[in-house]
């Protein structure tokens, strides 16, 4: 690990530092060793450039920046380039924890990427909205079940009523069963 690569200029000149870093990176690649180089950029400088001009020889370039939003300063990371492999183009907030680096999920609000407390509030609000949506969905399901039970009760009542009418009709059609109206008409 070399932190920061710009400090190598102090050991000689820019050309010597550049040449030495090219040799070092080639040496590490031949031995399949990952080198971790850092560079501090000043405000207004291009992020795709280092003082010792090694951006074209490194395979992967991660950019770490501070995001100030909502009265907080949070760290974010994104991949500037990664030669020969697919990579995310998202800006990701991260935390330094006792267990290592914790890369947080991206939360993009209408105002852009949110970090820290603002992202936490939005996530909490989203969870509450989802919870309310789930409760509303469950309420609607209970209402549908209540309507289904009422409909099935009405269908059962109509069937019983129809069965009663069929029995009465069958009884009136049997021989020897005359209705009183028919008896009155006979002389």
Order of alpha helices (4+ residues) and beta strands (2+ residues): alpha-beta-beta-beta-beta-beta-beta-alpha-alpha
